[in-house]
Amino acid sequence: LIFLAFSDGNMDELEKALIYRIGMRRGLSERQITQILREVTSVQQVSVPKTISEKADLLFDFMQNLYADGHVTTQEIEFMHCVIIRFSLDISIVGRLMDLFRYATPTQEEWLAFVNDISRVGEDQAVKV
């Protein structure tokens, strides 16, 4: 999330607040998040999750952060393309994610339908290889 927040050249207060909220929801203390924010630079590597569930969790967090300031930049979209490629997912997912989050965070039902769909696509791709 921090890398996405920095992808447009700066992290505004809405993005920072979302990072704190998500970090705390995932069990980090405010102090730990502050320390991570101080230590992280845009050149550090992001580890790639292994399961579709882990990838989906991170994509959800990325998309919330992407729309946190109400403005999506070209750099943020390019970052999402890179994430999708690193996750070995179909690049068309970027457009679908943008549509899904465009007006509001999707409902749990909408998100689960999306995750199930990308899971099936991943299985189909694995079969073709």
N, C-alpha and C positions, 0 to 999 in steps of 0.2 A: 504494500500500500504506500509505503514511504517513497519508493521509486516512482510510482505513478504520480504521487503528489508533486514530486520534483520534476516530472517529465515536461512540464510547461515552463520550467525555469524558476519557479518559486512555489512555496507552499503557503496558501492563504489560511486564514483563521478557521474557515469552515472545514477545509480539508484536514487541518490539524486536529480540530475537535472530533471529527469522524475517526481519525486514527486513534485518538485516545479512547473514544467510546468502544471501538471494535477491539482494541488491545485489552481494555479492562474486561470486556465481555469474554475474552479468551483467557482471562486469568492473570494478566499482567497488572502490576501496580502502576500508579501514575508516575512514580519515581523511575521505574524500569523503562517505561515508554519514553520519558524525557531523556534518559541516558541513551536509549537506542537512537532517538532522533539526533542527538549530538554526535554520535559515532558514525552514523550511516552517511555515506557519500553516494553520489549517483553512479560511480564506477564500480561499486561492489556487485558481486554476482548474486543472483536470486536462485535459490535451490528449486528444482522442479519437483512438484508433488508426483507421486507414483500412481495413485488410484484416481479414477474419475471423480469420486466423491471429494477427495482432497483438492483436485483441480477445480471442481465446481465451487467449493467453499471459497477458494482464493479468487476465482473469477467474480463471484458475488461481491466480495469485499472490494475488489478492484473497481467494479462497476459503480458501487455506491460512492466510492471515493472520486471516480471520474466525474460524476454528476453532482458532487457535494457543493461546488461553487456555482452551479447553474450554468456553467459555460464549458463546453468540451472543445479543446484545442486540437489542431492537427497533430501536434506532438503526442498528445494523450492517445489519440486514435492509432498513431504509428506504434506507440508503446504496446497497445492492446494487440496489434497485429504480431508484434514480436513475442508477446506472451503466448498467444495462440499457437504460433509456430513452435516455440520452446516446449509447449505442452503436447505437441504432436497431434493437434486437433485440426479439423478442416477450417480453412481461413474464412469461409462463409459465416462462421460462428460470430465473427466480429460484428457484422451487420445485424445479425439476429439479436445479439446482446444490446447493441445500440437501440434497436427498436423496442426491445423488452423493457429497458430502463428509461427510455426517452421522457416519459411524462411522470413516472413515479417508480419507486421500488416495486417490483412485481410481487404479487401475492405468493404465498407458499405454494399454492396449487399451480400457479403459472410457472414458478421456478422449478418445481419438481417435474412438470411436464417437459420443460426445456432440458433438464438434466437427463431425464429418461431418453429423450430424443437424441442427445449427443452421445449417450451411452450406446444406443443402438447403432448409430453411425460409426462409432469407434469399433464396435464388434464387426460390422460389415467390412470396414477397412482391414481389420485384422484377418478376416477370412480371405480377402482378396490377395493378401501378401504372400 
